[in-house]
């Protein structure tokens, strides 16, 4: 039993030195770029229309859906966002004539756009866009 103790002690000391010499990698904080984001819906018809708009505020995890009874020409939503945020917007007109476009602007530059039109009381006109910030 006594011969086993010095060998065990040497092995333990060796393990301690091995583990203490291991360098832990430090995780650096992610640096985020801030952006100004604007969602825009443009009604291309001369008369106001009822729109159902869904959009994501980058500051929150959920999407917001709002119904607007009368959009004559343009409506926009502005937010602050940061790198890796998910941007989303959709718009819908139900049971009506439509011609509209939706656009996501990042730092006043158009990033993505979709449009749709319907000439005579279509059941549904739908446009949808999304973008991931870098």
C-alpha positions in Angstrom: 0.0 0.0 0.0 2.9 2.4 0.8 4.4 1.9 -2.7 1.1 2.8 -4.3 0.9 6.2 -2.5 4.0 7.9 -3.9 3.0 6.7 -7.4 -0.5 8.0 -7.0 0.8 11.3 -5.6 3.1 11.8 -8.6 0.2 11.1 -11.0 -2.0 13.5 -9.2 0.6 16.2 -9.2 1.1 15.6 -13.0 -2.6 15.9 -13.6 -2.8 19.1 -11.6 0.0 20.7 -13.6 -1.5 19.6 -16.9 -5.0 21.1 -16.1 -3.6 24.3 -14.7 -1.5 24.9 -17.8 -4.5 24.6 -20.1 -5.5 28.0 -21.5 -9.1 28.7 -21.6 -10.3 30.5 -24.7 -12.0 33.7 -23.9 -15.3 34.4 -25.7 -15.3 38.0 -27.1 -18.5 40.0 -26.9 -20.3 40.3 -30.2 -20.1 43.8 -31.6 -23.4 44.9 -33.1 -24.0 47.5 -35.8 -27.0 49.7 -35.3 -29.4 50.4 -38.2 -32.3 52.6 -38.9 -35.2 50.5 -40.3 -38.3 51.7 -42.1 -41.2 49.6 -43.4 -43.2 51.3 -46.1 -46.5 50.5 -47.8 -47.4 52.5 -50.8 -51.0 52.4 -52.2 -50.7 53.0 -55.9 -54.5 53.5 -56.5 -56.2 56.9 -56.4 -58.7 55.9 -53.7 -58.0 54.8 -50.1 -58.0 51.1 -49.3 -58.3 48.9 -46.2 -55.1 47.1 -45.5 -54.1 44.4 -43.0 -50.4 44.9 -42.2 -48.1 42.6 -40.3 -44.6 43.7 -39.3 -41.9 42.8 -36.8 -40.4 45.4 -34.6 -36.7 44.2 -34.2 -36.7 45.1 -30.5 -39.3 42.4 -29.8 -39.8 38.7 -30.6 -43.4 38.9 -31.9 -45.1 40.2 -35.0 -47.7 42.9 -34.8 -50.8 42.8 -37.1 -52.8 46.0 -37.6 -55.8 46.8 -39.7 -56.0 50.2 -41.3 -59.4 51.2 -42.6 -58.2 53.9 -45.0 -54.7 54.3 -46.4 -54.8 56.9 -49.2 -51.2 56.8 -50.4 -48.3 55.8 -48.0 -47.8 54.5 -44.5 -44.5 53.7 -42.8 -43.2 52.3 -39.5 -39.7 53.2 -38.2 -37.5 51.3 -35.8 -34.0 50.9 -34.6 -32.3 47.6 -35.2 -29.0 45.9 -34.8 -26.9 43.2 -36.5 -28.5 39.8 -36.7 -32.1 41.2 -36.3 -34.9 39.7 -38.4 -37.0 42.1 -40.4 -40.5 41.2 -41.7 -43.5 42.9 -43.3 -46.6 41.7 -45.1 -49.7 43.5 -46.4 -53.0 42.2 -47.5 -56.2 43.6 -49.1 -59.3 41.4 -49.0 -62.3 41.4 -51.3 -61.3 44.6 -53.2 -59.3 46.0 -56.0 -55.7 46.7 -55.1 -52.3 47.9 -56.4 -49.7 48.3 -53.7 -46.0 47.7 -52.9 -44.1 47.2 -49.6 -40.5 48.0 -49.0 -38.0 47.6 -46.2 -35.4 50.4 -46.0 -32.2 50.1 -43.9 -30.4 53.3 -43.3 -32.6 54.9 -46.0 -31.6 52.3 -48.7 -34.2 50.0 -50.1 -33.2 46.4 -49.2 -36.2 44.3 -50.4 -39.5 45.0 -52.0 -42.7 43.1 -53.1 -45.8 44.3 -54.9 -49.1 43.0 -56.0 -52.2 44.2 -57.8 -55.7 43.0 -58.5 -58.1 44.5 -61.1 -61.4 43.5 -59.8 -62.5 42.6 -56.2 -60.1 39.7 -55.7 -60.6 37.5 -52.7 -57.1 38.4 -51.4 -54.0 40.4 -52.6 -50.9 39.6 -50.5 -47.3 40.8 -50.5 -44.6 39.7 -48.1 -40.9 40.5 -47.5 -38.2 39.6 -45.0 -34.6 40.4 -44.4 -31.8 39.4 -41.9 -29.4 42.1 -41.0 -25.7 41.4 -41.0 
